[in-house]
Amino acid sequence: QLPLVESGGGSVQTGGTLRLSCTASGYSLNDYCLAWFRQGSGKEREGVVQADRTGGTGYADYIRGRFVISRDSAKNTLYLQMNALKPEDTATYYCAARPCNIFTRIRRPPEVREYNAWGQGTQVTVSS
């Protein structure tokens, strides 16, 4: 199990922004495909976005350009920039990692079954 730690969640009003971070220690995130998932109260966990090792990404349709995934290799950190937040974005957000080779090309959102390392989650609450 790869240790992942999320941070950056909080409470904002509709239209606000947040940036989530996911850090790892003891190994390099550059060697993994990475993803963000979320789980609302009483709902199943759903994929938000995933990224391969060379910049390819796959976003869920409901994101519609509002969220951006990025990596900072020097800081060994994964980010999720969330803009124009809506009440329906309220959820616990999880980062996840899975081994993948450098030739993997991602063009679709992630699925829970694909990932085997998870953070503990960070809560995002958007009020109207």
Disulfide bonds with the S-S distance in Angstrom:
Cys22-Cys95 2.01
Cys33-Cys100 2.05
